Amino acid sequence: MTEQIRTLIQTRIRQDIQSMHAYAVQDSTGMVKLDAMENPHRLPAALQAHLGQRLGALAFNRYPNSRVNDLRQALANYAHMPDGFDIMLGNGSDELIALLALACDVPGAAILSPLPGFVMYAMSAQLQGLQFIGVPLTADFELDEAAMLAAIAEHKPAITYLAYPNNPTANLWNAAAISRIIAACADVGGLVVLDDAGIQVTAQGWFMVRAVAMVFDRCLQADRNRAQFSRII
Ligand SMILES: Cc1ncc(COP(=O)(O)O)c(C=O)c1O
């Protein structure tokens, strides 16, 4: 790096960004790669060919137009989304996590999640200048429910993240504990994000549908109680 570029970085890039570390992707050559919540299986050859044809025929020279709404509608139908709700699409859930931090960046706002947890929860808070509260898991990687409830009551986080299954510990949380955490977040007027990025590797996807419905129910209840939100989307 030249002296000129070093000076440019030092004067123009935020100090806290300069002291961050890059996300390290471990070399997995010759190994069975099970981390990063990836699907180990490639697409079947026939599907690869079919997708190639479909993608090749798309108008990549244009910005997407209303087709995105067709996709949102198709996903809503697939998920049996109730009336009055909506779906937001992102370039991967990392983008949605970053946008949520941006959207909730009001003075004093905090983001809370169990630790160890998905790195982007803390990083999105740090990048956006929000406080991050990490609540350590128990020694056997379970939610420390009492500590979570105490931290929610103390910090009143704008967003509480629960990854289901958790990354990096890969376990599913206790359903009753999740319900109580959602209720506690609703009591302090906070949002709960149940992040099911790794749900395809579990056999308990059904639970999420119920839990998400519950989150919205609690949020809408917070809405009625506190008149803070006109509609949670
Ligand atoms: C819990 C969790 N959320 C979000 C993500 C990011 O997913 P995406 O590839 O959709 O950005 C990951 C990726 O590993 C994850 O484990």
The ligand as an ORCA input file, in Angstrom:
! r2SCAN-3c Opt
* xyz 0 1
  C     -28.460    -17.033     10.800
  C     -28.049    -16.461      9.483
  N     -28.679    -15.375      9.001
  C     -28.346    -14.833      7.810
  C     -27.324    -15.376      7.047
  C     -26.967    -14.697      5.754
  O     -27.571    -15.334      4.741
  P     -27.580    -14.785      3.251
  O     -26.653    -15.670      2.506
  O     -29.004    -14.945      2.825
  O     -27.135    -13.353      3.255
  C     -26.639    -16.509      7.487
  C     -25.569    -17.098      6.709
  O     -24.894    -18.003      7.102
  C     -27.022    -17.071      8.739
  O     -26.401    -18.154      9.222
*
